[in-house]
Amino acid sequence: METTATHRKATKREWVGLAVIALPCLLYAMDLTVLNLAVPHLTADLRPSASQLLWIVDIYGFMVAGALVTMGTLGDRIGRRKLLLIGAAAFGLASIVAAFSTSAPMLIATRALLGLAGATLAPSTLSLIRSMFEDPDERRFAIGIWISSFSAGGAIGPLAGGLLLEHFWWGSVFLANVPVMVLLLILGPLLLPEYKDPDAGSIDLPSAVLSVASVLALIYGLKRIAEDGLAWLPVAIMLAGLAIGVIFLRRQTRLADPFVDLSLFRSAAFRVALAINVLGFFFLFGIFLFVAQYLQLVAGFSPLVAGLYTLPSALAFIVGSMFVPALAGRLRVRHIMVAGLAVAALGFLVMTQITAGSSIAVTVIGTVVFSLGFTPVVALTTDLVVSAAPPERAGSAAALSETSIELGGALGIAILGSAATAIYRVQMAASVPAGLPADIAEAARATLGGAVMAAHQAPAYAEPMLGLAREAFTRGMQLNAWLAVVGLLATAALALAFLREPQASHTH
């Protein structure tokens, strides 16, 4: 087990600095969700095509995922605080331009810039935590706060967006970012330390291009499969991404100062922690994608009320992260992870009972139990990853941790989302009432959203068709929940078998 005797304790400055670090993380998560509510308003104003609308919604997440490794490595070389402040300034300026966009292409371009700026936030802030908190217990607590800020941002996003859109135009959801980024630019130089690799060489630009291209291609292909089903084009794009990734890895073995230090993977704790991240978020994203749709399209709540019903889960994430330091001081890391994954599986077991007519309490209880169990796991895997790296490589390690989450989530959405959609389509194939126009019937067979639209267009068929569609949708949710139960228990077995207690972490 790690000991705290030789580690410097954090001062008041570090704890106040942690609060400053939490601000951009909260906004980062808000921007992933807040735009969804503004889509009807900006659609009426900018009149984007269907393809342009998809890019407006998706390009932010694509750019964040693709640029994480590059930004983490860049922070190690030029300084984590400097990169964070550059990213904050770019994020604020891009938010202003996005708010006053006058065309769909302009908004797509500014959302892409927001994604690039957003990619600086997670690896910079996490690697700064690695530098600021040397004591293992304090570092775990700080990482718990860091994770909680993302959870809070995801919960606040729909609520804040709903309130802003009730009183202002769609661009207001972007302007809300600006005061926070200005505050970060003022307080960051005063409260956050600077740290960079003193022996770092120059950035290898071909590696940066290969890294971004590989992750972007993988995420884009998975996203398209999730939305449009299995087709040759997204599969070809994913295979190209994998091929580029192999070229990237081979290049790292030949560089004197590699873009990503592959020696990090020699640590068993590092490898297993990344694997747990990928698997855990695979099941989390795979089921939570459908929870939002369930709350609105099955339970019939407005977006704002649906957002309120997700608040208990977000609060459970925050509460769960607070338990980590106390647990880690008394129990072995792998035992905490195994117990957390088992509790998370129990939450999904509750969610297997969700039906079209079940009480909303089933959904709320299931998501809360899952969150309480999974949050300590995320906090500990994050700590293991950044602690396994020497201080000069913390930014790169933090970026790999975040990228594993993005890839796990994208895989979950694509694979589990496709499985649930296939069940829906099989159930609905012979269930759409005869007499509907062909285009309306096809939309109803494709997705629950299509069935809801079909019900508005053909009200005479609405009640029986929607009943069948909602039952088919919840069967797909139940399948994903059962797969999550089995998968998380298997992940717990992986942690128990292969995770070893880390050695004392690197010191400055």
Buried (B, 14 or more C-beta within 10 A) or exposed (E): EBEBEEBEEBEEEBBBBBEBBBBBBBBBBBBBBBBBBBBEBBBEBBEBEEEBBBBBBBBBBBBBBBBBBBBBBBBBBBBBBBBBBBBBBBBBBBBBBBBEBEEBBBBBBBBBBBBBBBBBBBBBBBBBBBBBBBBBBBBBBBBBBBBBBBBBBBBBBBBBBBBBBEEBBBBBBBBBBBEBBEBBBEBBEEBBEBBBBEEBEEBBEEBBEBBBBBBBBBBBBBBBBBBEBEEEEBEEBBEBBEEBBEBBBEBBEEEEEBBBBEEBEEBBBBBBBBBBBBBBBBBBBBBBBBBBBBBBBBBEBEBBEBBBBBBBBBBBBBBBBBBBBEBBEEEBBBBBBBBBBBBBBBBBBBBBBBBBEBEEEBBBBBBBBBBBBBBBBBBBBBBBBBBBBBBBBBBBBBBBBBBBBBBBBBBBBBBBBBBBBBBBBBBBEEBBBEEBEEEBBEBBBBBBBBBBBBBEBBEEBBEEBBBBBBBBBBBBBBBBBBBBBEBBBEBBEBBEEBBEEBEEBBEE
